[in-house]
Amino acid sequence: MHEALAIKPNWWEAFLQLGGVQFDRAKLAAQLLVKPPPSLPEGLQEGTPETEAATKSYNEESTANTKEALMKLKAANVEKAESYVKAMEGLYKQAYDAALAYEKERKSDQDAKQPAKAADSSETSPSGKDTAAAEGVAEGVPPPITISAHAKILYGNQLYEWSQMLAAVGREWKPILDEAVKCFKEAGCSEADIRGALKNHTQVDQLDLGPEPEPEQPAAPVEQPAADKPQHKPAKEAKGLPSLDRKHKAADKAADKATDKVAV
């Protein structure tokens, strides 16, 4: 990876990989040894009751195993992990900056290849709607997670774990968790996902999460003006649009590639 960065200094994926390696070294230095839960059965289909039950059981056992391992940590070993955590922080920040630069460069290239597209957008959208639909993004569906947001989520996940390690040996942990939450919010994670992550934290009894929010009601459909109504039958609604969790998995695959934490 270091050799690759010598050739391509702004390779964001290398920074992400190296950051993950440093945090793995931190956990080894702290002697955090978590027993993995049994693998999920093969052949499960997404969205079925069997899959949901198996995933819930897997997550519960994973959380229980993590808490058991955290209880065995010693302050001296956690202190040895700090140098690796500091190295991890720097690498993830470099990954984020490199991802932003890559996204900016890619956008500039796309704009250069399609100079007339932006100029004609107002003429091709007489109803005043944006051009998201024309670019393949369905109305009401959030755009795919960006690489820079993916980097923020991975960094937030590591900070989340580090805060639990610090808490396990009586060290100050709350500012680290606050920084993790900040990363999740900056990455665009939903409040529900963030709240779910905090409810799984080992120090949840010391967190003020407030009352459970009311479930969001689906917005009523907006009546289209008669003049703008199409004269043909509308296309059928797309099925199986990706959820937030699935978009994060897609981003993980795009990056070739974190505890049940926030999912992007």
C-alpha distance (Angstrom), angle and dihedral (degrees) to the residues before:
residue distance angle dihedral
M1 . . .
H2 3.80 . .
E3 3.79 89.9 .
A4 3.79 89.8 50.6
L5 3.80 91.1 51.9
A6 3.79 89.4 53.2
I7 3.80 86.8 61.5
K8 3.82 97.8 36.8
P9 3.83 108.5 22.8
N10 3.83 94.5 -177.0
W11 3.82 97.2 52.6
W12 3.81 99.1 136.6
E13 3.82 95.0 -169.4
A14 3.80 92.1 59.1
F15 3.81 90.5 54.4
L16 3.83 90.1 50.7
Q17 3.79 92.2 49.9
L18 3.81 93.0 47.0
G19 3.80 91.0 47.5
G20 3.79 89.9 54.0
V21 3.80 90.8 49.4
Q22 3.81 91.3 52.8
F23 3.80 91.8 51.7
D24 3.80 91.0 48.6
R25 3.81 87.0 53.7
A26 3.81 89.1 49.9
K27 3.80 91.1 54.6
L28 3.80 90.8 47.8
A29 3.81 91.4 49.8
A30 3.80 89.6 50.0
Q31 3.82 89.2 46.6
L32 3.79 92.0 -125.3
L33 3.78 101.1 165.9
V34 3.80 112.3 176.9
K35 3.78 119.0 -169.6
P36 3.81 108.0 -129.9
P37 3.81 116.5 -126.6
P38 3.80 119.7 -121.5
S39 3.78 113.6 -76.9
L40 3.78 119.1 -98.7
P41 3.81 113.8 -96.5
E42 3.78 115.4 -95.3
G43 3.77 121.5 -110.8
L44 3.80 97.1 37.5
Q45 3.78 114.2 152.3
E46 3.77 120.3 -141.8
G47 3.79 116.6 -106.3
T48 3.80 97.7 19.7
P49 3.85 122.6 124.3
E50 3.80 89.5 -118.7
T51 3.79 91.9 55.4
E52 3.80 93.2 46.1
A53 3.81 91.8 49.8
A54 3.83 92.7 47.2
T55 3.81 92.2 47.6
K56 3.81 91.9 48.5
S57 3.80 91.2 50.7
Y58 3.81 91.2 47.2
N59 3.82 92.7 50.7
E60 3.81 93.3 46.4
E61 3.81 92.6 51.1
S62 3.81 91.3 45.0
T63 3.83 90.8 52.3
A64 3.81 92.0 47.0
N65 3.82 91.6 49.8
T66 3.81 91.1 49.3
K67 3.82 92.4 51.1
E68 3.81 90.5 48.4
A69 3.82 91.2 52.1
L70 3.80 92.3 46.4
M71 3.80 90.8 55.8
K72 3.82 89.2 61.6
L73 3.82 96.0 55.4
K74 3.80 120.5 117.6
A75 3.81 123.5 -146.6
A76 3.82 93.3 -127.5
N77 3.79 92.2 55.6
V78 3.80 93.8 46.7
E79 3.80 88.2 52.3
K80 3.81 88.8 56.0
A81 3.80 88.5 56.5
E82 3.81 95.1 58.7
S83 3.80 96.9 85.2
Y84 3.82 90.4 55.5
V85 3.80 91.4 48.1
K86 3.80 91.0 53.0
A87 3.80 89.9 50.9
M88 3.82 89.2 48.5
E89 3.81 91.9 52.3
G90 3.79 92.1 53.8
L91 3.80 93.1 48.3
Y92 3.80 94.5 49.7
K93 3.79 90.7 49.8
Q94 3.79 89.2 51.2
A95 3.81 89.0 48.9
Y96 3.80 91.0 53.2
D97 3.80 93.2 48.6
A98 3.81 91.4 46.7
A99 3.82 91.0 48.4
L100 3.80 91.2 51.8
A101 3.79 90.8 50.0
Y102 3.82 90.8 48.4
E103 3.82 92.2 50.0
K104 3.79 91.1 48.8
E105 3.79 91.6 49.3
R106 3.81 92.1 47.5
K107 3.81 91.8 49.9
S108 3.79 91.0 50.1
D109 3.79 90.1 51.6
Q110 3.80 91.9 49.3
D111 3.79 91.9 48.3
A112 3.78 90.9 49.6
K113 3.81 91.8 52.7
Q114 3.79 92.8 49.3
P115 3.80 105.9 37.8
A116 3.79 94.7 152.5
K117 3.78 96.4 49.1
A118 3.79 96.8 76.6
A119 3.80 92.5 42.7
D120 3.80 92.6 53.5
S121 3.82 96.5 42.8
S122 3.81 94.7 94.6
E123 3.82 91.6 51.1
T124 3.78 93.7 48.3
S125 3.83 93.1 47.7
P126 3.82 105.3 54.4
S127 3.79 92.6 159.6
G128 3.82 90.7 64.3
K129 3.81 94.2 -115.2
D130 3.78 119.1 138.4
T131 3.78 121.7 -104.8
A132 3.81 96.2 -110.4
A133 3.79 92.1 111.2
A134 3.79 91.2 51.0
E135 3.80 88.6 53.4
G136 3.79 93.5 53.9
V137 3.83 99.7 -95.8
A138 3.80 112.7 124.4
E139 3.79 116.8 -131.2
G140 3.80 111.9 -97.9
V141 3.82 93.2 18.8
P142 3.84 116.3 111.6
P143 3.81 114.2 -120.5
P144 3.82 117.9 -104.8
I145 3.79 115.9 -80.6
T146 3.80 114.0 -90.2
I147 3.79 125.0 -125.5
S148 3.81 91.5 -114.4
A149 3.82 90.8 52.1
H150 3.81 89.1 48.6
A151 3.82 88.9 54.7
K152 3.81 90.5 50.3
I153 3.81 91.8 51.6
L154 3.80 93.4 49.7
Y155 3.81 90.5 48.8
G156 3.81 90.7 47.7
N157 3.80 90.7 51.2
Q158 3.81 91.9 54.0
L159 3.81 91.7 47.6
Y160 3.81 88.8 49.7
E161 3.82 90.5 55.2
W162 3.80 92.5 43.8
S163 3.82 90.9 53.3
Q164 3.81 89.3 55.5
M165 3.80 91.2 50.4
L166 3.80 91.2 51.1
A167 3.80 91.8 47.3
A168 3.80 91.1 51.0
V169 3.83 91.5 63.3
G170 3.81 97.0 38.6
R171 3.81 97.4 -100.3
E172 3.82 125.8 139.4
W173 3.80 105.4 -81.3
K174 3.82 108.5 156.5
P175 3.86 97.9 83.6
I176 3.81 89.5 52.4
L177 3.79 91.6 51.9
D178 3.81 90.2 46.7
E179 3.80 88.8 54.6
A180 3.82 90.0 50.4
V181 3.82 90.7 52.4
K182 3.79 89.4 48.8
C183 3.81 89.4 54.6
F184 3.80 91.6 50.4
K185 3.80 92.0 50.2
E186 3.80 93.4 46.8
A187 3.81 88.3 51.2
G188 3.79 90.2 55.9
C189 3.82 98.2 -110.7
S190 3.79 114.2 164.4
E191 3.80 120.6 -103.9
A192 3.81 88.3 -120.6
D193 3.82 91.8 57.1
I194 3.80 92.4 46.7
R195 3.80 91.6 47.7
G196 3.80 89.9 49.7
A197 3.81 90.6 52.9
L198 3.80 92.6 49.6
K199 3.81 91.0 49.9
N200 3.83 87.6 58.9
H201 3.82 93.9 51.0
T202 3.80 115.9 112.8
Q203 3.82 90.0 -125.8
V204 3.80 96.1 48.6
D205 3.81 90.3 125.9
Q206 3.82 88.0 65.6
L207 3.81 94.6 49.7
D208 3.78 123.6 92.3
L209 3.79 102.1 -139.5
G210 3.80 94.8 161.2
P211 3.79 123.7 -144.8
E212 3.77 121.8 -29.9
P213 3.82 108.8 -88.5
E214 3.77 120.0 -115.8
P215 3.81 112.5 -101.1
E216 3.78 111.7 -99.4
Q217 3.78 115.6 -107.0
P218 3.81 116.5 -134.3
A219 3.78 112.5 -106.0
A220 3.79 116.4 -105.8
P221 3.82 113.5 -109.0
V222 3.79 113.7 -98.6
E223 3.81 114.8 -123.6
Q224 3.77 109.7 -121.4
P225 3.83 116.3 -131.1
A226 3.80 112.5 -101.5
A227 3.79 92.4 -119.4
D228 3.79 91.1 55.9
K229 3.79 97.2 44.5
P230 3.79 113.0 116.0
Q231 3.77 117.1 -115.8
H232 3.80 91.9 -139.5
K233 3.78 133.9 62.6
P234 3.79 112.5 -79.1
A235 3.77 117.4 -113.3
K236 3.79 116.4 -98.5
E237 3.78 115.5 -93.0
A238 3.78 112.8 -95.2
K239 3.78 113.1 -104.6
G240 3.78 127.3 -139.3
L241 3.78 98.1 21.1
P242 3.81 108.4 -176.6
S243 3.79 119.4 -95.0
L244 3.79 121.8 -139.9
D245 3.83 91.8 -95.9
R246 3.78 92.2 51.1
K247 3.79 91.9 48.8
H248 3.78 89.1 56.0
K249 3.79 89.7 52.6
A250 3.78 88.8 51.1
A251 3.78 89.8 52.2
D252 3.82 90.4 50.7
K253 3.80 89.3 54.6
A254 3.79 91.5 46.9
A255 3.81 88.7 53.7
D256 3.85 89.0 47.4
K257 3.15 92.4 -126.1
A258 11.45 152.7 38.9
T259 6.63 154.3 118.0
D260 3.73 84.5 -92.1
K261 3.77 98.1 -58.8
V262 3.74 134.1 156.3
A263 3.64 115.3 -39.1
V264 4.27 115.6 -148.2
